[in-house]
Amino acid sequence: MSTLIHREGPIAAGDTRTAITAQGATAAPGVIKVPPWAHKIVTVIASVGDNTSSGADGGMNYLITISGDGMVEGDQTMLVGASFCDFTTAGDSGFGGMIHESHDVDIDVEPNGIVNLYAEGTLGVLVGLPEFGITIQFQ
């Protein structure tokens, strides 16, 4: 048996962990509760879209963190991508991140526990307004 759970949302500041809580047209889908039969997260899919409209040179590494009382071994943080902006007065140039990664993982979870998803852009220079999508698969 397997269940996929998805959340999405933006971050608005560098070096700040932001809860990712929306789900498409459902603005407040509620907490992520580990299914009563699940003992592991086996897949993490992450996507990041970035418009590089910061008005300054810079770059960010993108992290996601899975936390909550449903995590047997505590918070789990993973790098899911990076982007940069080379700003000029004539207009933005450089790479606008459009990242999609799927990771096979083996993360123990507590049945009926709560799992929270967070996103973060490190290095302190906000490169545009990154939007994250995170899908986890319980098994």
Backbone as numpy.savetxt, mean C-alpha at the origin, in Angstrom:
# Nx Ny Nz CAx CAy CAz Cx Cy Cz
-9.50 -23.26 0.56 -10.35 -22.09 0.56 -9.46 -20.85 0.56
-9.90 -19.81 -0.08 -9.10 -18.60 -0.24 -10.03 -17.39 -0.37
-9.60 -16.25 0.17 -10.36 -15.01 0.06 -9.42 -13.87 -0.27
-9.80 -13.02 -1.23 -9.07 -11.81 -1.58 -9.77 -10.61 -0.96
-8.98 -9.71 -0.35 -9.51 -8.47 0.22 -8.72 -7.32 -0.39
-9.42 -6.28 -0.83 -8.76 -5.14 -1.48 -9.09 -3.84 -0.75
-8.10 -2.96 -0.66 -8.30 -1.60 -0.17 -7.47 -0.66 -1.04
-7.87 0.60 -1.08 -7.15 1.59 -1.89 -7.24 2.96 -1.25
-6.32 3.84 -1.65 -6.37 5.20 -1.14 -5.06 5.93 -1.38
-5.08 7.26 -1.18 -3.90 8.10 -1.43 -3.06 8.31 -0.17
-1.82 8.73 -0.40 -1.04 9.31 0.68 -0.83 10.77 0.33
-0.73 11.63 1.33 -0.63 13.07 1.07 0.64 13.69 1.63
1.50 12.88 2.26 2.74 13.42 2.81 3.80 12.34 2.80
5.06 12.75 2.59 6.16 11.81 2.64 6.48 11.44 4.08
7.08 10.27 4.27 7.50 9.78 5.58 6.36 9.75 6.60
5.16 9.48 6.11 3.99 9.39 6.99 3.20 8.14 6.63
2.98 7.29 7.61 2.18 6.07 7.37 0.71 6.47 7.31
0.04 6.05 6.24 -1.36 6.41 6.00 -2.21 5.15 5.89
-3.31 5.11 6.63 -4.23 3.96 6.55 -4.87 3.93 5.17
-4.92 2.76 4.57 -5.54 2.56 3.26 -6.85 1.84 3.53
-7.98 2.56 3.38 -9.24 2.06 3.91 -10.41 2.03 2.93
-10.29 2.65 1.77 -11.43 2.68 0.83 -11.45 1.40 -0.01
-12.59 1.18 -0.65 -12.72 0.01 -1.53 -13.66 0.37 -2.68
-13.07 0.95 -3.74 -13.87 1.32 -4.90 -15.00 2.26 -4.53
-16.21 1.90 -4.93 -17.38 2.74 -4.66 -17.81 2.67 -3.20
-17.24 1.74 -2.44 -17.57 1.63 -1.02 -16.54 2.44 -0.24
-16.92 3.63 0.21 -15.98 4.54 0.86 -15.53 4.03 2.23
-16.37 3.32 2.95 -16.02 2.85 4.29 -16.40 1.38 4.43
-15.61 0.47 3.84 -15.98 -0.94 3.86 -15.80 -1.63 5.21
-15.23 -0.93 6.18 -15.04 -1.51 7.50 -13.68 -2.16 7.65
-13.46 -2.71 8.83 -12.17 -3.33 9.13 -12.01 -4.62 8.33
-10.76 -5.04 8.20 -10.48 -6.32 7.55 -10.37 -7.36 8.65
-11.31 -8.26 8.65 -11.32 -9.34 9.64 -10.81 -10.61 8.97
-9.83 -11.24 9.61 -9.29 -12.49 9.08 -10.42 -13.53 9.09
-10.65 -14.22 7.97 -11.69 -15.25 7.96 -11.44 -16.29 9.05
-12.50 -16.87 9.62 -12.34 -17.80 10.73 -11.56 -19.07 10.38
-11.46 -19.40 9.12 -10.74 -20.59 8.68 -9.31 -20.30 8.23
-8.93 -19.01 8.13 -7.63 -18.63 7.56 -6.53 -18.62 8.62
-5.35 -19.04 8.20 -4.18 -19.03 9.09 -2.98 -18.33 8.45
-3.13 -17.89 7.18 -2.00 -17.26 6.49 -2.48 -16.21 5.48
-1.62 -15.24 5.26 -1.70 -14.40 4.06 -0.68 -15.00 3.11
-1.11 -15.36 1.91 -0.23 -16.05 0.97 0.16 -15.19 -0.23
-0.59 -14.13 -0.49 -0.28 -13.24 -1.60 -0.56 -11.79 -1.20
0.34 -10.89 -1.59 0.12 -9.46 -1.45 0.32 -8.85 -2.83
-0.71 -8.16 -3.32 -0.63 -7.46 -4.61 -0.70 -5.97 -4.31
0.26 -5.22 -4.81 0.30 -3.78 -4.55 0.46 -3.02 -5.86
-0.28 -1.92 -5.98 -0.11 -1.03 -7.13 -0.01 0.39 -6.62
0.78 1.19 -7.32 0.95 2.60 -6.97 0.89 3.40 -8.26
0.05 4.42 -8.29 0.01 5.37 -9.40 0.45 6.72 -8.88
1.31 7.41 -9.62 1.90 8.65 -9.15 1.94 9.64 -10.31
1.45 10.87 -10.08 1.39 11.82 -11.19 2.56 12.79 -11.25
3.56 12.66 -10.39 4.77 13.48 -10.37 4.50 14.97 -10.51
3.49 15.48 -9.84 3.17 16.91 -9.95 3.62 17.68 -8.72
4.76 17.33 -8.17 5.19 17.91 -6.90 5.73 19.32 -7.04
6.21 19.69 -8.20 6.81 21.01 -8.36 8.22 21.09 -7.80
8.81 19.94 -7.51 10.16 19.91 -6.97 10.83 18.60 -7.39
12.17 18.66 -7.49 12.90 17.42 -7.75 12.80 16.52 -6.54
12.73 15.24 -6.79 12.72 14.32 -5.66 12.33 12.93 -6.07
12.28 12.08 -5.08 11.90 10.71 -5.33 11.40 10.07 -4.06
10.71 8.96 -4.23 10.17 8.24 -3.08 10.30 6.74 -3.30
10.51 6.03 -2.20 10.33 4.59 -2.16 8.95 4.35 -1.57
8.24 3.36 -2.07 6.89 3.09 -1.61 6.86 1.82 -0.77
6.31 1.93 0.42 6.21 0.82 1.35 4.75 0.54 1.67
4.44 -0.71 1.96 3.15 -1.03 2.57 3.43 -1.80 3.86
2.54 -1.61 4.83 2.64 -2.31 6.10 1.31 -2.99 6.39
1.40 -4.23 6.81 0.22 -4.99 7.26 0.38 -5.12 8.76
-0.62 -4.66 9.52 -0.51 -4.71 10.97 -1.86 -5.09 11.57
-1.91 -5.13 12.88 -3.15 -5.41 13.59 -3.02 -6.63 14.49
-4.04 -6.84 15.31 -3.98 -7.96 16.26 -4.11 -9.31 15.57
-4.46 -9.30 14.29 -4.52 -10.54 13.53 -3.17 -11.01 13.00
-2.13 -10.21 13.21 -0.79 -10.55 12.72 -0.03 -11.28 13.83
0.21 -12.56 13.65 0.84 -13.39 14.68 2.24 -12.88 15.03
3.02 -12.49 14.04 4.40 -12.07 14.27 4.57 -10.55 14.20
3.51 -9.79 14.42 3.59 -8.34 14.42 3.55 -7.73 13.03
3.81 -6.42 12.96 3.77 -5.68 11.69 4.71 -6.30 10.66
4.25 -6.30 9.41 5.07 -6.74 8.29 5.10 -5.61 7.26
6.30 -5.14 6.93 6.48 -4.03 5.99 7.26 -4.51 4.78
6.81 -4.11 3.59 7.53 -4.49 2.37 7.63 -3.32 1.40
8.75 -3.27 0.69 8.97 -2.30 -0.37 8.21 -2.77 -1.61
7.43 -1.86 -2.22 6.66 -2.25 -3.41 6.98 -1.42 -4.65
7.89 -0.44 -4.53 8.26 0.32 -5.71 8.92 1.65 -5.37
9.19 2.44 -6.40 9.81 3.75 -6.25 9.49 4.59 -7.47
9.59 5.93 -7.32 9.45 6.82 -8.47 10.23 8.09 -8.19
10.40 8.91 -9.23 11.11 10.17 -9.08 10.50 11.22 -9.99
10.84 12.48 -9.72 10.42 13.58 -10.57 11.61 14.49 -10.79
11.86 14.84 -12.05 12.89 15.81 -12.40 12.14 17.04 -12.88
11.86 17.96 -11.96 11.01 19.11 -12.26 11.78 20.18 -13.03
11.12 20.75 -14.05 11.68 21.88 -14.78 10.62 22.95 -14.86
11.02 24.20 -15.12 10.04 25.28 -15.23 9.16 25.11 -16.46
9.63 24.33 -17.42 8.83 24.08 -18.62 7.80 22.98 -18.40
7.89 22.31 -17.29 6.94 21.24 -17.00 7.62 20.05 -16.36
6.82 19.19 -15.80 7.36 18.00 -15.15 7.95 17.06 -16.18
8.97 16.38 -15.78 9.53 15.31 -16.58 9.97 14.21 -15.63
10.42 13.14 -16.17 10.83 12.03 -15.31 9.77 10.96 -15.31
9.89 10.05 -14.38 9.03 8.88 -14.34 7.87 9.09 -13.38
6.69 8.90 -13.85 5.52 8.86 -12.97 5.23 7.41 -12.69
5.41 7.01 -11.47 5.33 5.59 -11.13 3.97 4.98 -11.43
3.97 3.89 -12.10 2.78 3.07 -12.29 3.25 1.65 -12.01
3.17 1.28 -10.76 3.79 0.05 -10.27 2.70 -0.96 -9.95
2.93 -2.19 -10.32 2.04 -3.28 -9.95 2.92 -4.48 -9.64
2.84 -4.96 -8.41 3.66 -6.09 -8.00 2.83 -7.10 -7.26
3.12 -8.37 -7.49 2.49 -9.45 -6.76 3.58 -10.22 -6.02
3.39 -10.40 -4.73 4.37 -11.08 -3.90 3.75 -12.32 -3.26
4.40 -13.46 -3.44 4.01 -14.65 -2.69 4.64 -14.51 -1.31
3.83 -14.63 -0.28 4.31 -14.48 1.09 3.81 -15.64 1.94
4.33 -15.73 3.12 3.93 -16.75 4.08 3.83 -16.07 5.44
2.73 -15.35 5.65 2.54 -14.54 6.86 1.44 -15.18 7.71
1.81 -15.56 8.93 0.84 -16.17 9.83 -0.15 -15.13 10.34
-1.44 -15.50 10.35 -2.48 -14.62 10.89 -3.34 -15.39 11.88
-4.00 -14.65 12.73 -4.90 -15.20 13.74 -6.33 -15.20 13.20
-6.96 -16.37 13.11 -8.36 -16.40 12.65 -9.22 -15.44 13.46
-10.09 -14.70 12.79 -10.99 -13.71 13.38 -10.29 -12.46 13.91
-8.97 -12.35 13.69 -8.25 -11.14 14.10 -8.48 -10.02 13.10
-8.01 -8.84 13.45 -8.14 -7.65 12.59 -6.79 -7.35 11.92
-6.85 -7.04 10.63 -5.67 -6.68 9.85 -5.89 -5.29 9.27
-4.88 -4.43 9.39 -4.93 -3.07 8.84 -3.88 -2.93 7.76
-4.19 -2.15 6.73 -3.25 -1.90 5.64 -2.83 -0.43 5.65
-1.53 -0.20 5.53 -0.97 1.15 5.52 -0.03 1.30 4.33
0.11 2.54 3.85 1.05 2.85 2.77 1.89 4.04 3.20
3.06 4.14 2.60 3.99 5.19 2.98 4.94 5.47 1.83
5.29 6.73 1.64 6.33 7.12 0.70 7.50 7.66 1.49
8.67 7.03 1.36 9.82 7.44 2.17 10.69 8.46 1.43
11.66 8.97 2.08 12.66 9.94 1.63 12.20 11.37 1.78
10.96 11.61 2.14 10.53 12.94 2.52 10.16 13.90 1.42
10.31 13.54 0.15 9.92 14.44 -0.93 8.69 13.84 -1.61
7.55 14.45 -1.38 6.32 13.93 -1.96 6.34 14.16 -3.46
6.30 13.10 -4.21 6.35 13.17 -5.68 4.94 12.96 -6.19
4.20 14.05 -6.36 2.81 13.94 -6.79 1.93 13.47 -5.65
0.82 12.88 -5.99 -0.13 12.36 -5.01 -0.31 10.87 -5.26
0.56 10.04 -4.70 0.50 8.61 -4.97 -0.81 7.99 -4.48
-1.37 7.15 -5.32 -2.57 6.37 -4.99 -2.15 4.92 -4.89
-2.52 4.28 -3.80 -2.16 2.88 -3.57 -3.38 1.98 -3.73
-3.14 0.79 -4.21 -4.11 -0.29 -4.19 -3.41 -1.50 -3.58
-4.04 -2.13 -2.59 -3.42 -3.28 -1.92 -4.46 -4.39 -1.85
-4.09 -5.57 -2.32 -4.94 -6.75 -2.23 -4.17 -7.82 -1.47
-4.83 -8.42 -0.49 -4.22 -9.54 0.24 -5.08 -10.78 0.06
-4.40 -11.92 0.03 -5.11 -13.19 -0.11 -4.90 -14.02 1.13
-6.02 -14.34 1.79 -5.99 -15.22 2.97 -6.17 -16.66 2.52
-5.52 -17.56 3.25 -5.70 -18.99 2.98 -5.63 -19.76 4.29
